[in-house]
Amino acid sequence: MKIIYNPYLTGNAYILQNLWDVVAVGDAAFLEQLLMRAGLPQTVVDDSEEAETARAKAYADAIRAQGDTLFSASLQSDPEGTAKLLLKWRDLLVMAGWTTANTINAESNKLRIFASCDEALKAYPSRADRWREVYQFLKDGHKILKDTDSIEVRIPKALIPPMIADVLKLLPNVSYKMESLDTVLKTEDHSCTVITPNEQYEAWQLLVKLPYDAQTMLVCADEKRLNDTMQAIGGEQWQTSRVGCPHPAATIFDQKDIPNRLIWLDCAGNGLTPDPYDFLSSDERTALDIIDAEKRSAMQMQWLYTSLNRIHDWILVSPKYHLGESLGEHPIITSLKQNKAFYEDACAKGEKFVLPQTKPTQIEKLDPIGEIKIDPSVLSKILKPSDSYSAIDTLVNAPFDYLMGNMGGLAAPEDDKESHENLVKGTIAHKVVELLVNKSDSEAYSLAEIQSRFKVQYDDLFKQAMEKEKECATFLKQPENANMLALFKEDAKESIKRLIDIIEEKGLTPLRSEDEFSTPFDPFDNPHGFVDLLLEDGRGNLVIIDLKWSDNKTYPDKIKKGEAYQLYMYKHAVEAKMEPKKVAWYAYYLFPKKELYTEPNGVTPKWEEWIKMRKNRLNQIFNDGIIEPAVEGSDSEKYPKHIVLKNLKMK
């Protein structure tokens, strides 16, 4: 296994090059990898608001117990806010290699207070504490990685958090991609254009003027601005969104290929990451061996120089003002001015780009990065379009995942533990409801019978559900999940009771749970799916309730925005199957929230738009052999796009 480490990567580990040999990680994912390989408990830290508040309270109490300190006045005016800030500082100190043992007698009153109060946090370990745990584990002589494993670091050594740098020193086969950094921005053999609009510009203004193509890296410090621009272009940005990075352009070393051109939006202001240790004095930094702020800034600029020097063509959009406020000059612009002739020529080129003030009626869609072209005749022999809701939604929003799933029968990589837990719990809860409602293959219990059976037989029904869904039961029965299983059983009981109460309150009669449909309806030739709960109201109209073990806002938002495509598809399917009956309304029921979210008019306004997107996607794939990246606003594809499928003939 090769591990690629860059602390500015965020989120879970993601796979590169192939599904097994290379994994890219930031601080959080790297920590989880090491904890797993060390056999240490993998729960990193409780990030809930309740845990954060409890941790802050414990720390505030510990500081108050020290008597009158540097922080007494601040704690008195804002106890929780002050404690949370001090905890942030304390964790930064831990990541700098600080321990209570080496500073308890230090000259700094500040460090002595931190040391004296550290015992109060034993019950509330942070990620920094877990890093310290890994470091001690390695220091004690334990081995985590195999001799065949390797780690490639893609950040200058001096910018690695000191604690992680100490961990890396104790691991085998560690290499650094940047052995040396460029100290100047080179202009020889480079082309540069500097555009200086007087006011803020919009995505479409750039779109119609700048030469954007698949070999262009488009970056912007403001992620929303970047995404808005990419949405207008219809393309996919390079992986440039990094929390805390001096500038996204510096992440070029995370790219598979070096781009030919860089378009840098909003190249203005300071542009460097703030110094995280600005709360320390120079003496305190020296005592803890923390890189000084001036050297740190210089290192960041050298990293940026090293990145830019590898790209041939630069287009820097450097606005002077935003909403009337001066943005200041970015250090890269200052660096370019050192070569007066080069800079003046770059500005002269930029003057040719007069950004239009009137939006054109039609904007040409440029070739998006990541678009894959293949021989459609090959696809037609392999792909079997499916008209299940999940397949259609994947086709519309993430065509590459659709291709992978339908062509190879591959399950998308699952790296979200919470999503997995919700899926497992939802499967068991669904099965309990099915056992409660279905009396036979075609008959349902009456509501009175359901209420009685639930009251008397819930424990037995839950046991039956666990037996029928063995894979989910296996996960829940793992020793480390014993507490989760006990809580889940009671949560499911309360949720299902509330569902039964809602059915009674609304005067509904259960007809079927997990009702299968496959009757064709326009525009689907082979629809297939299961309605979680089919009911009838007092007027003989049908009602659909889809059950979800989820407490996020996704499903209520779909109802509000008119995007409940799953429910609307079920409505058409049920009406086709049970003609001439009609569906009066449909809803999502969220088990954890014990709440029903309904669309009372039985209409999803954006249905036709969704169907049109499905048709366009099928035409792209089967007629043009084009597979686009995920659409804006959807979850990005889970499969690495650069996997070359050997049985496909590339155009």
C-alpha positions as CSV (number, residue, x, y, z in Angstrom):
1,M,0.0,0.0,0.0
2,K,1.2,3.5,-0.9
3,I,-0.1,6.3,1.2
4,I,0.0,9.8,-0.2
5,Y,-0.2,12.5,2.5
6,N,-1.0,16.1,2.2
7,P,-2.5,17.8,5.4
8,Y,-4.6,20.1,3.3
9,L,-6.7,17.3,1.9
10,T,-10.0,17.1,3.7
11,G,-12.6,14.4,4.4
12,N,-12.1,10.6,4.2
13,A,-9.3,8.8,2.4
14,Y,-9.8,8.5,-1.3
15,I,-8.3,6.0,-3.7
16,L,-6.0,6.9,-6.6
17,Q,-4.9,5.0,-9.7
18,N,-6.6,1.8,-8.8
19,L,-8.9,0.5,-6.1
20,W,-6.3,-1.2,-3.9
21,D,-2.7,0.1,-4.0
22,V,-2.7,3.9,-3.5
23,V,-4.7,5.9,-1.0
24,A,-4.6,9.7,-0.5
25,V,-5.1,11.2,2.9
26,G,-5.2,14.4,4.8
27,D,-4.6,14.7,8.6
28,A,-7.9,13.2,9.6
29,A,-7.9,10.2,7.2
30,F,-4.1,9.6,7.9
31,L,-4.9,9.4,11.6
32,E,-7.6,6.9,11.0
33,Q,-5.3,4.8,8.8
34,L,-2.6,4.7,11.5
35,L,-5.1,4.0,14.3
36,M,-6.6,1.1,12.3
37,R,-3.1,-0.4,11.5
38,A,-2.0,0.0,15.1
39,G,-5.1,-1.8,16.4
40,L,-6.0,1.3,18.5
41,P,-9.7,2.2,19.0
42,Q,-10.7,4.0,15.8
43,T,-13.3,6.4,17.2
44,V,-11.2,9.6,16.8
45,V,-13.3,12.1,18.7
46,D,-16.8,13.0,19.5
47,D,-17.6,16.0,17.3
48,S,-21.1,16.6,18.6
49,E,-22.1,20.0,19.8
50,E,-22.9,18.5,23.2
51,A,-19.4,17.0,23.5
52,E,-17.8,20.3,22.5
53,T,-19.8,22.2,25.1
54,A,-19.0,19.7,27.8
55,R,-15.3,19.8,26.9
56,A,-15.3,23.6,27.1
57,K,-17.1,23.6,30.4
58,A,-14.6,21.2,31.9
59,Y,-11.7,23.3,30.7
60,A,-13.3,26.6,31.9
61,D,-13.8,25.0,35.4
62,A,-10.2,23.8,35.5
63,I,-8.8,27.3,34.6
64,R,-11.0,28.9,37.2
65,A,-9.6,26.5,39.8
66,Q,-6.1,28.0,39.2
67,G,-7.3,31.3,40.8
68,D,-6.7,34.6,39.1
69,T,-5.0,33.9,35.7
70,L,-4.4,35.7,32.4
71,F,-7.8,34.4,31.2
72,S,-10.0,35.2,34.2
73,A,-11.5,38.4,32.8
74,S,-12.3,36.8,29.5
75,L,-13.8,33.7,31.1
76,Q,-16.0,35.9,33.2
77,S,-17.5,37.8,30.2
78,D,-17.8,34.8,27.8
79,P,-17.0,31.4,29.5
80,E,-17.9,29.1,26.7
81,G,-16.5,31.2,23.9
82,T,-13.2,31.8,25.7
83,A,-12.9,28.1,26.7
84,K,-13.4,27.0,23.1
85,L,-10.7,29.4,21.9
86,L,-8.3,28.2,24.6
87,L,-9.0,24.6,23.6
88,K,-8.2,25.4,20.0
89,W,-4.9,26.9,21.1
90,R,-4.2,23.9,23.4
91,D,-4.7,21.5,20.5
92,L,-2.4,23.5,18.3
93,L,0.2,23.2,21.0
94,V,-0.2,19.5,21.2
95,M,0.2,19.2,17.4
96,A,3.4,21.3,17.9
97,G,4.8,18.6,20.2
98,W,3.9,20.3,23.5
99,T,3.4,18.2,26.6
100,T,2.6,19.0,30.2
101,A,5.9,17.4,31.3
102,N,8.2,19.7,29.2
103,T,6.5,23.0,30.0
104,I,5.1,22.7,33.6
105,N,8.0,24.7,34.9
106,A,8.4,26.9,31.9
107,E,8.8,30.7,32.3
108,S,5.6,31.3,30.3
109,N,2.6,31.8,32.6
110,K,0.4,30.9,29.6
111,L,2.0,27.5,29.0
112,R,1.9,26.8,32.8
113,I,-1.8,27.3,32.8
114,F,-2.3,25.0,29.8
115,A,-0.2,22.4,31.5
116,S,-2.0,22.6,34.9
117,C,-5.4,22.2,33.3
118,D,-4.7,19.3,30.9
119,E,-5.9,16.7,33.3
120,A,-9.4,18.0,32.9
121,L,-9.5,16.8,29.3
122,K,-8.8,13.1,29.9
123,A,-12.5,12.3,29.4
124,Y,-12.7,14.5,26.2
125,P,-9.8,13.5,23.9
126,S,-9.3,15.6,20.8
127,R,-7.8,14.6,17.4
128,A,-4.6,16.2,18.7
129,D,-4.6,13.8,21.7
130,R,-5.1,10.8,19.3
131,W,-2.1,11.9,17.3
132,R,-0.1,12.1,20.5
133,E,-1.3,8.6,21.3
134,V,-0.1,7.3,17.9
135,Y,3.3,9.0,18.4
136,Q,3.7,7.4,21.8
137,F,2.7,4.0,20.4
138,L,5.5,4.3,17.8
139,K,8.0,5.7,20.2
140,D,7.4,2.6,22.4
141,G,8.8,0.5,19.6
142,H,5.5,-0.8,18.1
143,K,5.3,-1.3,14.4
144,I,2.3,0.0,12.4
145,L,3.2,-0.3,8.7
146,K,4.6,-3.3,6.7
147,D,8.0,-3.1,5.2
148,T,6.4,-3.0,1.7
149,D,4.2,0.0,2.6
150,S,5.4,3.5,1.7
151,I,4.4,7.1,2.4
152,E,4.8,10.0,-0.1
153,V,4.5,13.5,1.4
154,R,3.3,16.2,-0.9
155,I,4.0,19.3,1.2
156,P,7.3,21.1,2.3
157,K,8.7,19.5,5.4
158,A,8.7,22.7,7.4
159,L,4.9,23.1,6.9
160,I,3.9,19.7,8.2
161,P,2.4,20.0,11.7
162,P,5.3,19.1,14.1
163,M,3.5,16.2,15.8
164,I,2.8,14.6,12.5
165,A,6.4,15.2,11.3
166,D,7.6,13.4,14.5
167,V,5.2,10.5,13.6
168,L,6.6,10.4,10.0
169,K,10.2,10.1,11.4
170,L,9.2,6.9,13.2
171,L,7.5,5.3,10.1
172,P,9.4,3.4,7.4
173,N,9.8,4.3,3.7
174,V,8.8,8.0,3.9
175,S,9.7,10.1,0.9
176,Y,9.0,13.8,0.1
177,K,7.9,14.8,-3.4
178,M,9.4,18.3,-3.1
179,E,13.0,17.8,-2.0
180,S,13.7,21.4,-2.7
181,L,11.7,24.6,-3.3
182,D,12.1,27.4,-5.8
183,T,13.0,30.6,-4.1
184,V,11.9,32.9,-7.0
185,L,9.0,33.0,-9.6
186,K,10.6,32.2,-12.9
187,T,9.4,34.1,-16.0
188,E,11.6,32.6,-18.7
189,D,9.7,30.3,-21.1
190,H,6.4,31.3,-19.4
191,S,3.4,33.2,-20.8
192,C,1.4,35.4,-18.5
193,T,-1.8,37.5,-18.7
194,V,-2.9,39.8,-15.9
195,I,-6.5,41.0,-16.0
196,T,-7.4,43.8,-13.6
197,P,-11.2,44.4,-13.6
198,N,-12.2,47.4,-11.5
199,E,-15.2,45.6,-9.9
200,Q,-16.3,42.1,-9.1
201,Y,-16.9,39.9,-12.1
202,E,-19.2,37.1,-12.8
203,A,-18.6,33.5,-14.0
204,W,-20.2,34.1,-17.4
205,Q,-17.9,37.1,-18.1
206,L,-14.9,34.8,-17.8
207,L,-16.6,32.0,-19.6
208,V,-17.0,33.9,-22.9
209,K,-13.5,35.4,-22.8
210,L,-11.0,33.1,-21.3
211,P,-9.4,30.0,-23.1
212,Y,-10.7,27.3,-20.8
213,D,-10.2,23.7,-21.9
214,A,-9.5,20.2,-20.4
215,Q,-5.8,21.1,-19.9
216,T,-6.6,24.2,-17.9
217,M,-6.4,24.4,-14.1
218,L,-9.0,26.8,-12.7
219,V,-8.5,27.8,-9.1
220,C,-10.1,30.3,-6.7
221,A,-9.7,30.8,-3.0
222,D,-13.4,31.2,-2.6
223,E,-14.9,27.7,-3.2
224,K,-18.4,29.0,-3.9
225,R,-17.1,31.4,-6.6
226,L,-15.1,28.5,-8.1
227,N,-18.1,26.2,-8.2
228,D,-20.4,28.9,-9.6
229,T,-17.9,29.5,-12.4
230,M,-17.6,25.8,-13.1
231,Q,-21.3,25.4,-13.2
232,A,-21.6,28.1,-15.8
233,I,-18.8,26.5,-17.9
234,G,-20.3,23.1,-17.5
235,G,-17.0,21.6,-16.5
236,E,-15.3,20.1,-13.5
237,Q,-12.6,21.8,-11.6
238,W,-9.3,20.2,-10.7
239,Q,-9.1,19.0,-7.1
240,T,-8.2,22.4,-5.7
241,S,-10.5,23.0,-2.7
242,R,-8.3,22.6,0.4
243,V,-9.0,23.8,3.9
244,G,-6.2,26.0,5.2
245,C,-4.0,25.7,2.0
246,P,-1.9,28.8,1.2
247,H,-3.5,28.8,-2.1
248,P,-5.3,26.0,-4.2
249,A,-2.6,26.5,-6.9
250,A,-0.1,24.9,-4.5
251,T,-2.0,21.7,-4.6
252,I,-0.8,21.0,-8.2
253,F,1.3,18.3,-6.8
254,D,-1.9,16.3,-6.0
255,Q,-2.8,16.3,-9.7
256,K,-2.3,13.3,-11.9
257,D,-0.9,15.5,-14.7
258,I,0.6,18.9,-14.8
259,P,-1.8,21.3,-16.5
260,N,-0.7,23.5,-19.4
261,R,-2.6,26.6,-18.3
262,L,-3.6,28.1,-14.9
263,I,-6.6,30.5,-14.6
264,W,-6.4,32.0,-11.1
265,L,-9.6,33.9,-10.1
266,D,-9.4,36.6,-7.4
267,C,-5.6,36.8,-7.4
268,A,-5.6,39.6,-4.9
269,G,-5.1,40.3,-1.2
270,N,-2.5,38.5,0.9
271,G,-3.4,35.0,-0.2
272,L,-1.4,33.2,2.5
273,T,-2.7,31.1,5.4
274,P,-2.8,32.9,8.7
275,D,-0.2,31.9,11.2
276,P,-1.9,29.4,13.6
277,Y,0.6,30.2,16.4
278,D,0.1,33.9,16.5
279,F,-1.1,33.5,20.2
280,L,2.5,32.6,21.2
281,S,5.3,35.1,21.9
282,S,8.6,34.7,20.1
283,D,10.2,33.2,23.3
284,E,7.4,30.7,23.6
285,R,7.8,29.7,19.9
286,T,11.5,29.3,20.4
287,A,11.0,27.1,23.5
288,L,8.6,24.9,21.6
289,D,10.8,24.9,18.4
290,I,7.9,26.2,16.3
291,I,8.8,27.8,12.9
292,D,8.7,31.6,13.2
293,A,5.9,33.5,11.3
294,E,8.3,35.1,8.8
295,K,10.0,31.9,7.8
296,R,6.6,30.2,7.5
297,S,5.3,32.9,5.1
298,A,8.5,32.6,3.1
299,M,8.1,28.8,2.9
300,Q,4.5,29.2,1.7
301,M,5.6,31.5,-1.1
302,Q,8.4,29.1,-2.1
303,W,5.8,26.3,-2.3
304,L,3.6,28.5,-4.5
305,Y,6.6,29.4,-6.7
306,T,7.5,25.8,-7.1
307,S,4.0,25.0,-8.2
308,L,3.6,27.9,-10.7
309,N,7.0,27.3,-12.2
310,R,5.7,24.0,-13.5
311,I,2.8,25.5,-15.5
312,H,3.6,27.2,-18.8
313,D,0.7,29.6,-19.2
314,W,-0.7,31.8,-16.4
315,I,-3.9,33.9,-16.5
316,L,-4.2,35.9,-13.3
317,V,-7.5,37.7,-12.7
318,S,-6.6,40.4,-10.2
319,P,-9.6,42.6,-9.3
320,K,-8.7,45.9,-7.5
321,Y,-12.0,46.2,-5.6
322,H,-14.8,44.1,-4.2
323,L,-18.0,45.9,-3.3
324,G,-16.1,49.2,-3.2
325,E,-13.4,47.9,-0.9
326,S,-9.7,47.7,-2.0
327,L,-8.5,44.1,-2.1
328,G,-4.8,44.8,-2.1
329,E,-2.0,43.2,-4.1
330,H,-1.3,39.5,-4.0
331,P,2.4,38.6,-3.3
332,I,2.5,36.8,-6.7
333,I,1.7,40.0,-8.5
334,T,4.4,41.7,-6.4
335,S,6.8,39.0,-7.5
336,L,6.0,39.4,-11.2
337,K,6.6,43.2,-11.0
338,Q,10.3,42.4,-10.3
339,N,10.5,41.6,-14.0
340,K,9.1,44.9,-15.3
341,A,9.0,44.1,-19.0
342,F,7.4,40.7,-18.4
343,Y,4.7,42.2,-16.1
344,E,3.9,45.1,-18.4
345,D,3.5,42.7,-21.3
346,A,1.2,40.5,-19.1
347,C,-0.9,43.5,-18.3
348,A,-1.0,44.6,-22.0
349,K,-2.4,41.1,-22.9
350,G,-4.9,41.4,-20.1
351,E,-6.3,44.7,-21.5
352,K,-7.4,42.8,-24.6
353,F,-9.9,40.9,-22.3
354,V,-12.7,43.4,-22.0
355,L,-15.2,41.6,-19.9
356,P,-18.7,42.1,-21.3
357,Q,-21.4,43.9,-19.3
358,T,-24.4,42.3,-21.0
359,K,-24.9,38.6,-20.7
360,P,-25.2,36.9,-24.1
361,T,-28.4,34.9,-24.8
362,Q,-26.4,31.8,-25.5
363,I,-23.2,30.7,-24.0
364,E,-21.2,28.0,-25.7
365,K,-20.6,25.1,-23.4
366,L,-16.9,24.3,-23.2
367,D,-15.4,20.8,-23.0
368,P,-15.5,19.8,-19.3
369,I,-12.5,18.3,-17.6
370,G,-13.1,14.7,-16.8
371,E,-15.5,14.0,-19.8
372,I,-14.8,10.5,-21.0
373,K,-15.5,9.5,-24.6
374,I,-15.9,5.8,-25.6
375,D,-17.2,3.8,-28.4
376,P,-21.0,3.7,-28.0
377,S,-21.3,0.5,-29.9
378,V,-19.4,-1.2,-27.2
379,L,-21.6,0.3,-24.5
380,S,-24.8,-0.9,-26.2
381,K,-23.6,-4.5,-25.8
382,I,-22.7,-4.1,-22.2
383,L,-25.1,-1.7,-20.6
384,K,-28.6,-2.7,-19.7
385,P,-30.5,0.5,-18.7
386,S,-32.5,0.1,-15.5
387,D,-35.6,2.0,-14.6
388,S,-35.3,1.7,-10.9
389,Y,-35.4,5.1,-9.1
390,S,-31.8,4.7,-7.8
391,A,-30.5,3.8,-11.2
392,I,-32.2,6.8,-12.9
393,D,-31.1,9.2,-10.2
394,T,-27.5,7.9,-10.6
395,L,-27.7,8.2,-14.4
396,V,-28.9,11.8,-14.1
397,N,-26.5,13.0,-11.4
398,A,-23.4,10.8,-11.6
399,P,-23.2,9.1,-15.1
400,F,-19.8,7.6,-14.4
401,D,-21.1,5.7,-11.4
402,Y,-24.1,4.6,-13.5
403,L,-21.7,3.2,-16.1
404,M,-19.6,1.4,-13.5
405,G,-22.5,-0.1,-11.7
406,N,-24.4,-1.3,-14.8
407,M,-21.4,-2.4,-16.7
408,G,-19.3,-4.2,-14.1
409,G,-21.9,-4.7,-11.4
410,L,-19.5,-2.8,-9.1
411,A,-20.8,-1.5,-5.8
412,A,-19.6,2.1,-5.1
413,P,-16.9,2.4,-2.5
414,E,-18.5,3.1,0.9
415,D,-16.4,5.3,3.1
416,D,-19.0,7.0,5.2
417,K,-19.5,5.0,8.4
418,E,-22.6,7.0,9.4
419,S,-24.3,6.3,6.1
420,H,-23.5,2.6,6.5
421,E,-25.1,2.6,10.0
422,N,-28.2,4.3,8.7
423,L,-28.5,1.8,5.8
424,V,-28.2,-1.1,8.2
425,K,-30.7,0.3,10.7
426,G,-33.1,1.3,7.9
427,T,-33.1,-2.2,6.5
428,I,-34.1,-3.8,9.9
429,A,-36.7,-1.1,10.6
430,H,-38.2,-1.6,7.1
431,K,-38.4,-5.3,7.7
432,V,-40.2,-4.9,11.1
433,V,-42.8,-2.7,9.4
434,E,-43.2,-5.2,6.6
435,L,-43.8,-8.0,9.1
436,L,-46.3,-5.9,10.9
437,V,-48.3,-4.9,7.9
438,N,-48.3,-8.0,5.5
439,K,-50.6,-10.8,6.5
440,S,-50.0,-12.8,3.4
441,D,-48.7,-12.4,-0.2
442,S,-51.8,-10.3,-1.1
443,E,-53.5,-9.4,2.2
444,A,-52.6,-6.8,4.9
445,Y,-53.5,-6.8,8.6
446,S,-56.1,-4.2,9.7
447,L,-54.9,-1.2,11.6
448,A,-56.4,-2.6,14.9
449,E,-54.5,-5.9,14.3
450,I,-51.3,-4.0,13.6
451,Q,-51.6,-2.0,16.8
452,S,-52.2,-5.1,18.8
453,R,-49.4,-7.1,17.2
454,F,-47.0,-4.2,17.7
455,K,-47.9,-3.9,21.4
456,V,-47.6,-7.6,22.2
457,Q,-45.1,-9.0,19.6
458,Y,-42.6,-6.2,18.9
459,D,-39.6,-8.0,20.5
460,D,-40.4,-11.1,18.4
461,L,-40.9,-9.1,15.2
462,F,-37.5,-7.4,15.8
463,K,-35.9,-10.8,16.2
464,Q,-37.5,-12.1,13.0
465,A,-36.3,-9.0,11.1
466,M,-32.7,-9.6,12.4
467,E,-32.9,-13.2,11.3
468,K,-34.2,-12.3,7.8
469,E,-31.6,-9.6,7.3
470,K,-28.5,-11.5,8.3
471,E,-25.9,-9.2,6.8
472,C,-27.3,-6.2,8.7
473,A,-27.7,-8.2,11.8
474,T,-24.1,-9.4,11.7
475,F,-22.9,-5.8,11.7
476,L,-25.2,-4.8,14.6
477,K,-24.2,-7.9,16.6
478,Q,-20.5,-7.1,16.6
479,P,-19.2,-6.7,20.2
480,E,-18.3,-3.1,19.7
481,N,-21.8,-2.3,18.5
482,A,-23.7,-3.9,21.4
483,N,-24.7,-0.5,22.8
484,M,-25.7,0.8,19.4
485,L,-28.0,-2.3,18.9
486,A,-29.7,-1.8,22.3
487,L,-30.4,1.9,21.6
488,F,-31.4,1.2,18.0
489,K,-34.0,-1.4,19.1
490,E,-35.7,1.1,21.4
491,D,-35.4,4.0,18.9
492,A,-37.0,1.8,16.2
493,K,-39.8,0.8,18.6
494,E,-40.6,4.5,19.3
495,S,-40.4,5.5,15.7
496,I,-42.7,2.7,14.4
497,K,-45.2,3.4,17.2
498,R,-45.3,7.0,16.1
499,L,-45.8,5.9,12.5
500,I,-48.7,3.8,13.5
501,D,-50.2,6.7,15.4
502,I,-49.9,9.0,12.4
503,I,-51.7,6.4,10.2
504,E,-54.5,6.3,12.8
505,E,-54.7,10.1,13.1
506,K,-55.0,10.5,9.3
507,G,-57.6,7.8,9.0
508,L,-55.6,5.6,6.7
509,T,-55.9,1.9,6.0
510,P,-52.7,-0.1,5.3
511,L,-52.8,-2.0,2.1
512,R,-49.3,-3.3,1.7
513,S,-45.6,-2.9,2.8
514,E,-42.8,-3.4,0.3
515,D,-45.3,-3.5,-2.6
516,E,-43.5,-4.4,-5.8
517,F,-44.3,-2.7,-9.1
518,S,-43.1,-3.4,-12.6
519,T,-46.0,-2.1,-14.8
520,P,-44.7,0.1,-17.7
521,F,-45.7,3.8,-17.7
522,D,-44.5,6.7,-19.8
523,P,-41.5,7.0,-20.4
524,F,-40.3,3.8,-18.7
525,D,-40.4,0.4,-20.4
526,N,-39.1,-1.7,-17.5
527,P,-39.8,0.1,-14.2
528,H,-39.0,-1.7,-11.0
529,G,-39.1,-0.9,-7.4
530,F,-40.8,-1.4,-4.0
531,V,-43.2,1.0,-2.2
532,D,-42.4,0.9,1.5
533,L,-45.9,1.6,2.6
534,L,-49.1,1.7,0.5
535,L,-52.3,2.9,2.2
536,E,-55.8,4.1,1.4
537,D,-57.6,7.2,2.7
538,G,-61.2,7.5,3.7
539,R,-62.2,8.4,0.1
540,G,-60.6,5.4,-1.4
541,N,-57.6,7.3,-2.8
542,L,-54.1,5.9,-2.4
543,V,-51.3,7.2,-0.2
544,I,-47.6,6.4,-0.4
545,I,-45.2,6.7,2.5
546,D,-41.5,6.1,1.9
547,L,-39.5,5.2,5.0
548,K,-36.0,6.5,5.7
549,W,-33.6,6.0,8.6
550,S,-32.1,9.4,8.3
551,D,-32.4,12.7,10.2
552,N,-30.8,15.0,7.6
553,K,-32.6,17.7,5.6
554,T,-32.3,16.0,2.3
555,Y,-35.7,14.5,2.1
556,P,-37.7,17.5,3.5
557,D,-35.8,19.7,1.2
558,K,-36.7,17.5,-1.8
559,I,-40.4,17.9,-0.9
560,K,-40.1,21.7,-0.5
561,K,-38.1,22.2,-3.8
562,G,-40.4,20.0,-5.8
563,E,-37.7,17.4,-6.4
564,A,-39.2,14.3,-4.7
565,Y,-38.6,12.3,-7.9
566,Q,-38.6,9.0,-6.1
567,L,-42.1,9.5,-4.6
568,Y,-43.4,10.9,-7.9
569,M,-42.1,7.9,-9.8
570,Y,-43.8,5.6,-7.2
571,K,-47.0,7.6,-7.7
572,H,-47.0,6.9,-11.4
573,A,-46.1,3.3,-10.9
574,V,-48.8,2.6,-8.4
575,E,-51.4,4.3,-10.5
576,A,-50.4,2.3,-13.5
577,K,-50.6,-0.9,-11.5
578,M,-53.9,-0.1,-9.6
579,E,-55.8,1.8,-12.3
580,P,-58.2,3.6,-12.1
581,K,-57.3,4.5,-8.5
582,K,-55.2,7.7,-8.0
583,V,-52.6,8.7,-5.4
584,A,-53.9,11.5,-3.3
585,W,-50.6,12.4,-1.6
586,Y,-47.2,10.9,-0.8
587,A,-44.6,11.5,1.9
588,Y,-41.3,10.7,3.5
589,Y,-41.3,9.4,7.0
590,L,-37.9,9.8,8.8
591,F,-37.6,7.2,11.5
592,P,-35.1,9.1,13.8
593,K,-37.1,12.3,13.7
594,K,-40.4,10.5,14.0
595,E,-41.8,13.1,11.5
596,L,-43.8,12.9,8.2
597,Y,-43.0,15.2,5.3
598,T,-45.8,15.3,2.8
599,E,-46.5,16.7,-0.7
600,P,-50.2,17.3,-0.3
601,N,-50.9,18.2,-3.9
602,G,-49.4,14.9,-5.1
603,V,-47.2,16.8,-7.6
604,T,-43.5,17.2,-8.1
605,P,-43.1,20.3,-10.4
606,K,-39.6,19.5,-11.6
607,W,-40.5,15.9,-12.7
608,E,-40.5,16.8,-16.5
609,E,-37.1,18.5,-16.1
610,W,-35.7,15.3,-14.4
611,I,-37.1,13.1,-17.1
612,K,-35.6,15.3,-19.8
613,M,-32.2,15.0,-18.1
614,R,-32.5,11.2,-18.1
615,K,-33.2,11.3,-21.9
616,N,-30.3,13.5,-22.5
617,R,-27.9,11.3,-20.5
618,L,-29.0,8.2,-22.4
619,N,-28.5,10.0,-25.7
620,Q,-25.0,11.1,-24.6
621,I,-24.0,7.6,-23.5
622,F,-25.5,5.4,-26.2
623,N,-25.4,7.8,-29.2
624,D,-22.4,10.0,-28.6
625,G,-20.3,7.8,-26.3
626,I,-19.9,10.7,-23.8
627,I,-19.9,10.3,-20.0
628,E,-20.0,13.6,-18.2
629,P,-18.8,14.3,-14.6
630,A,-21.3,14.6,-11.8
631,V,-23.7,17.5,-12.1
632,E,-23.3,20.6,-9.8
633,G,-24.9,20.1,-6.5
634,S,-24.9,16.3,-6.5
635,D,-22.6,14.0,-4.7
636,S,-19.5,13.6,-6.8
637,E,-18.9,10.2,-8.3
638,K,-17.4,7.6,-6.0
639,Y,-15.3,5.9,-8.7
640,P,-12.0,7.4,-9.7
641,K,-12.5,8.7,-13.2
642,H,-9.1,7.8,-14.4
643,I,-9.6,4.1,-14.1
644,V,-9.2,2.8,-17.7
645,L,-11.6,0.0,-18.3
646,K,-9.7,-2.4,-20.6
647,N,-12.8,-3.8,-22.3
648,L,-13.9,-0.4,-23.5
649,K,-12.5,1.0,-26.8
650,M,-11.6,4.6,-26.2
651,K,-12.4,7.0,-29.0
